[in-house]
Amino acid sequence: MERRTFIKNAGLTGGMMLMSPLFTNVKTPEEYNFPLMDLHVHLTNEFTIDMVMDIAKTRNVKFGIVEHPADWAIKDDADLKRYIDKLRKYPVYVGLQPIELGWSKRFSPELLSKIDYILMDPQRVPMGNGETLQIWEFNTYVEDTNEFMERYMAYSMNILNNEPINIFAWPLFLPVCIARDYYTLWTEERMKQIISAARKRNIAIEINDMAHTPHEKFIHMAKDQGLKFTFGSDSRNQNAGRLAYCKAVAKKCNLKKEDFYIPGKG
């Protein structure tokens, strides 16, 4: 099943929140010391750019739209140009969300330079036996937790060290079957590896509203190392721009405007 289809059919946040490692009852104020931007929004036939613009006005949020550079979405330069030209008519950031290593080889550098930002997550974990775990799916099964974490970290490092990205999305997310061990599995050493790799290439960290990740300790660690942050809902419906978890945890971690990554165009 394609990822967009699964998330849409799963009801978006309703199911994913159940596996969140951190819940909060913090009420956020009407005004914030940081920009309200949702840089992880997808369009569908039912959720159009005009609907996003209506939400932007209602919630006073700026949006970034992303699409997957893949055979079933944006497969070549012609598709990419049409995508960019369509969205440039609107006051949104234009982004891409690649889902495989080496994705950029199918596009010309000139066209890619016209994209405002690129975000990528490590949710398709290659297991070395021809199998790829799609860890956002509810029925993902992890046979050996330690082996999975080693491969998960290796894949994350591959993305952070080698892919042309600006934002590392869905950080510290875990499959449902091992999510109860979140605080045990995300050791300080593993978190430092991710932060160090992101810092070397000035890659921002997404605070993901659907998954409620990362948690406060990771955000403080990343902030101390000078990393920037973004908000992302990974939504395809009216949840776009709600950002309840993002706003609450940013407030608790005392994030300010200067702590956020702002795309260069849009």
ChimeraX attribute file (.defattr): number of C-alpha atoms within 10 A of each C-alpha:
attribute: neighborCount
match mode: 1-to-1
recipient: residues
	/A:1	8
	/A:2	8
	/A:3	13
	/A:4	16
	/A:5	9
	/A:6	14
	/A:7	19
	/A:8	14
	/A:9	9
	/A:10	14
	/A:11	12
	/A:12	20
	/A:13	18
	/A:14	9
	/A:15	14
	/A:16	19
	/A:17	15
	/A:18	14
	/A:19	20
	/A:20	21
	/A:21	19
	/A:22	15
	/A:23	14
	/A:24	11
	/A:25	8
	/A:26	13
	/A:27	11
	/A:28	15
	/A:29	9
	/A:30	5
	/A:31	8
	/A:32	14
	/A:33	12
	/A:34	16
	/A:35	20
	/A:36	22
	/A:37	22
	/A:38	28
	/A:39	29
	/A:40	27
	/A:41	21
	/A:42	24
	/A:43	17
	/A:44	11
	/A:45	7
	/A:46	9
	/A:47	14
	/A:48	13
	/A:49	18
	/A:50	11
	/A:51	13
	/A:52	25
	/A:53	16
	/A:54	11
	/A:55	19
	/A:56	19
	/A:57	10
	/A:58	10
	/A:59	12
	/A:60	13
	/A:61	19
	/A:62	20
	/A:63	25
	/A:64	24
	/A:65	22
	/A:66	23
	/A:67	19
	/A:68	19
	/A:69	21
	/A:70	15
	/A:71	8
	/A:72	8
	/A:73	12
	/A:74	19
	/A:75	15
	/A:76	16
	/A:77	16
	/A:78	11
	/A:79	13
	/A:80	22
	/A:81	15
	/A:82	11
	/A:83	17
	/A:84	18
	/A:85	11
	/A:86	12
	/A:87	17
	/A:88	12
	/A:89	9
	/A:90	13
	/A:91	14
	/A:92	21
	/A:93	24
	/A:94	26
	/A:95	28
	/A:96	23
	/A:97	21
	/A:98	22
	/A:99	17
	/A:100	18
	/A:101	14
	/A:102	12
	/A:103	15
	/A:104	15
	/A:105	9
	/A:106	12
	/A:107	17
	/A:108	12
	/A:109	11
	/A:110	9
	/A:111	13
	/A:112	18
	/A:113	9
	/A:114	14
	/A:115	20
	/A:116	20
	/A:117	25
	/A:118	22
	/A:119	24
	/A:120	25
	/A:121	22
	/A:122	25
	/A:123	23
	/A:124	18
	/A:125	20
	/A:126	17
	/A:127	15
	/A:128	8
	/A:129	6
	/A:130	7
	/A:131	10
	/A:132	12
	/A:133	18
	/A:134	19
	/A:135	20
	/A:136	19
	/A:137	17
	/A:138	15
	/A:139	11
	/A:140	14
	/A:141	15
	/A:142	16
	/A:143	9
	/A:144	8
	/A:145	14
	/A:146	11
	/A:147	12
	/A:148	16
	/A:149	17
	/A:150	13
	/A:151	16
	/A:152	22
	/A:153	19
	/A:154	15
	/A:155	20
	/A:156	23
	/A:157	17
	/A:158	14
	/A:159	21
	/A:160	27
	/A:161	16
	/A:162	11
	/A:163	18
	/A:164	19
	/A:165	21
	/A:166	21
	/A:167	24
	/A:168	23
	/A:169	26
	/A:170	26
	/A:171	23
	/A:172	24
	/A:173	23
	/A:174	24
	/A:175	20
	/A:176	20
	/A:177	16
	/A:178	14
	/A:179	16
	/A:180	14
	/A:181	13
	/A:182	17
	/A:183	11
	/A:184	9
	/A:185	17
	/A:186	16
	/A:187	10
	/A:188	13
	/A:189	9
	/A:190	15
	/A:191	18
	/A:192	16
	/A:193	14
	/A:194	21
	/A:195	23
	/A:196	16
	/A:197	17
	/A:198	24
	/A:199	18
	/A:200	11
	/A:201	14
	/A:202	17
	/A:203	22
	/A:204	25
	/A:205	29
	/A:206	29
	/A:207	28
	/A:208	25
	/A:209	30
	/A:210	25
	/A:211	27
	/A:212	28
	/A:213	25
	/A:214	23
	/A:215	19
	/A:216	14
	/A:217	12
	/A:218	19
	/A:219	23
	/A:220	16
	/A:221	15
	/A:222	22
	/A:223	18
	/A:224	9
	/A:225	14
	/A:226	15
	/A:227	22
	/A:228	23
	/A:229	24
	/A:230	24
	/A:231	26
	/A:232	27
	/A:233	30
	/A:234	26
	/A:235	23
	/A:236	22
	/A:237	20
	/A:238	11
	/A:239	17
	/A:240	23
	/A:241	28
	/A:242	18
	/A:243	21
	/A:244	18
	/A:245	25
	/A:246	23
	/A:247	23
	/A:248	18
	/A:249	24
	/A:250	22
	/A:251	18
	/A:252	12
	/A:253	15
	/A:254	13
	/A:255	20
	/A:256	13
	/A:257	14
	/A:258	13
	/A:259	18
	/A:260	20
	/A:261	20
	/A:262	19
	/A:263	17
	/A:264	9
	/A:265	12
	/A:266	19
